[in-house]
Amino acid sequence: MAARIPPGRHSAEILRHGSLEVRWFAPRGTDPQTPHERDELYVVVSGQAGFTRGAEHVSVGPGDILFVPARMEHRFDDMSTDFAVWVVFYGPSGGERDNPFAAR
């Protein structure tokens, strides 16, 4: 939680190894992110929020794990003031094949 967020980023890098990147993301007010080039997982650590992935919208809370394929629109909304997630990026640019959420 004390990790510094560099200029131009919305999350703090905690760990990087090969294609694996782990970040801390605790948006306040609005979620400004845009689609990413790699697949990602979110692990909700604290708080509550809504989450939109493509046309799907769900409520999320601590312990929930969310998958977002590369290049898919997604964002959190209606976040509690203590909302925070681990973000895990992995794999090649464009995502892995056999993606169940990818447009075919």
C-alpha positions as CSV (number, residue, x, y, z in Angstrom):
1,M,0.0,0.0,0.0
2,A,3.0,2.3,0.5
3,A,4.4,1.6,-3.0
4,R,4.9,4.7,-5.1
5,I,2.8,5.1,-8.3
6,P,5.0,6.5,-11.1
7,P,3.8,9.4,-13.2
8,G,1.6,8.3,-16.1
9,R,0.6,5.0,-14.3
10,H,-2.4,4.1,-12.2
11,S,-0.9,1.3,-10.2
12,A,2.4,0.5,-8.4
13,E,4.7,-2.3,-9.7
14,I,5.5,-4.7,-7.0
15,L,7.1,-7.6,-8.9
16,R,8.3,-8.4,-12.4
17,H,9.8,-11.7,-13.7
18,G,9.7,-12.6,-17.4
19,S,6.2,-11.9,-18.7
20,L,4.8,-11.8,-15.1
21,E,4.0,-8.4,-13.7
22,V,2.3,-7.9,-10.3
23,R,0.8,-4.5,-9.5
24,W,-1.1,-2.8,-6.7
25,F,-4.2,-0.9,-7.9
26,A,-6.4,1.2,-5.5
27,P,-8.4,3.6,-7.7
28,R,-10.3,6.4,-6.0
29,G,-13.4,8.0,-7.5
30,T,-13.1,6.7,-11.1
31,D,-11.2,3.9,-12.8
32,P,-9.3,5.6,-15.7
33,Q,-7.8,2.4,-17.2
34,T,-8.1,1.4,-20.9
35,P,-7.7,-2.1,-22.4
36,H,-4.3,-3.7,-21.9
37,E,-2.2,-5.7,-24.4
38,R,-1.8,-8.7,-22.1
39,D,-4.1,-11.0,-20.3
40,E,-4.6,-10.1,-16.6
41,L,-6.1,-11.3,-13.4
42,Y,-7.5,-9.1,-10.6
43,V,-7.6,-10.3,-7.0
44,V,-9.8,-8.2,-4.8
45,V,-8.1,-7.5,-1.5
46,S,-10.4,-5.1,0.2
47,G,-13.6,-3.1,-0.3
48,Q,-16.5,-3.5,-2.8
49,A,-17.1,-2.4,-6.4
50,G,-18.9,-3.1,-9.6
51,F,-16.9,-4.5,-12.4
52,T,-17.6,-4.4,-16.1
53,R,-15.9,-6.7,-18.6
54,G,-17.3,-6.3,-22.1
55,A,-21.1,-6.6,-21.8
56,E,-20.9,-8.3,-18.4
57,H,-21.3,-6.4,-15.0
58,V,-20.9,-8.0,-11.6
59,S,-20.4,-6.9,-8.0
60,V,-17.0,-7.9,-6.5
61,G,-15.5,-8.0,-3.0
62,P,-12.6,-9.5,-1.1
63,G,-11.4,-12.8,-2.4
64,D,-12.9,-12.5,-5.8
65,I,-10.7,-13.2,-8.8
66,L,-11.4,-11.7,-12.2
67,F,-9.9,-12.6,-15.5
68,V,-9.7,-10.1,-18.4
69,P,-8.4,-11.1,-21.8
70,A,-6.0,-8.8,-23.6
71,R,-7.6,-5.9,-25.4
72,M,-11.0,-6.2,-23.7
73,E,-12.8,-3.1,-22.4
74,H,-13.1,-3.3,-18.6
75,R,-13.3,-1.1,-15.5
76,F,-14.4,-0.9,-11.9
77,D,-17.2,1.4,-10.8
78,D,-19.0,2.4,-7.6
79,M,-15.9,1.6,-5.5
80,S,-15.9,1.8,-1.7
81,T,-13.2,4.1,-0.3
82,D,-11.1,1.1,0.8
83,F,-11.2,-0.8,-2.6
84,A,-7.9,-2.3,-3.7
85,V,-6.8,-5.2,-5.9
86,W,-3.7,-7.1,-6.9
87,V,-3.3,-6.9,-10.7
88,V,-1.4,-9.8,-12.4
89,F,-0.4,-9.3,-16.1
90,Y,1.1,-12.3,-17.9
91,G,1.8,-13.8,-21.3
92,P,2.5,-12.4,-24.7
93,S,1.2,-9.1,-26.2
94,G,-2.3,-9.9,-27.6
95,G,-3.0,-12.5,-24.9
96,E,-2.9,-16.3,-25.0
97,R,-4.9,-18.3,-27.5
98,D,-7.9,-20.4,-26.5
99,N,-9.4,-17.4,-24.6
100,P,-13.0,-18.2,-23.6
101,F,-13.9,-14.4,-23.6
102,A,-12.3,-13.5,-26.9
103,A,-14.5,-12.4,-29.8
104,R,-14.5,-15.1,-32.5
